[in-house]
Amino acid sequence: MIKPRKRRIKAPVMSVRILPSAMTVAAICLGLSAVKFALDGRPTEAMAFLAIAAILDALDGRLARALNATSRMGEELDSLADAVNFGVAPAFIVYGTLLSTSRIGWIVVLLYAVCIVLRLARFNAMLDIEQPDYEKKYFVGMPAPAGAIGAIGPLAAKMQFGDGWWTSEPAVVIWMIGVSLLVVSTLPMRKIHTFSVPPSAVAPLLALLAIGVAAAILYGYIVIIAIIVAYVIHIPFAIRTRRFLAAHPEVWDDKPRQQRAARRAIRRAQPHRRSMMRLGLRRPPRS
């Protein structure tokens, strides 16, 4: 008589689907730890922990989509992590290192933290609004991670160059107010991952990435300042490009190279058009 096989009871195994949420929780812990290091007078460690938290925040969403592990709870947890890591943590870091003796320092960092929360709330509200495809290439206002990098700009300058006008109370206050206004503004900011890279430029870009990583290790404060300068410089170009796309729906379905060619052609035609208007001439009607 053949005895039936006994079923082996497998020990419960942790599902990989919770990895994105675990990364988000770890990012929150790192962000709060950055606050502790800043209050303990260790700004280098504070900025390092904040940078690692930002990297985890950038990876958790992509990992969730790759594992098909997106959930409503994960979305809410990610928004909470953004508020802590990019709103609360930079506010405490700046206050503890640069504005602790200022009479209005606490008000300024509160303004910054509130603007980050408002920006995140607006971003979540706009997810349910249908928009043209070109709008998906832009943020409305400065995104929270960029705002956090901008907020610690004066601290990075202090660590690299020492005290100066950039660490004075008026300069830091004006800087923080400016970053806060950019965060809640409606200015378009280009999303980095939407830039098209031609195949011939992949190798040079990877080489530049390697150089950037090495520079971040050796000259981290200068890299932070360079990122802030580059981001500010890109804003006028983003405004011009988005304005062109909004006014020319006929190029929405074109590839980026074709859109750039159309923009150059229209730009070359504008001086001729303006000179005709000055002379009182009109374009001949189309046959």
Salt bridges, closest charged atoms under 4 A:
ASP40 OD2 - LYS36 NZ 2.76
GLU45 OE2 - ARG42 NH2 3.67
GLU75 OE1 - ARG72 NH1 3.43
GLU76 OE2 - ARG72 NH2 3.06
ASP133 OD1 - LYS136 NZ 3.71
GLU135 OE2 - ARG242 NH2 2.94
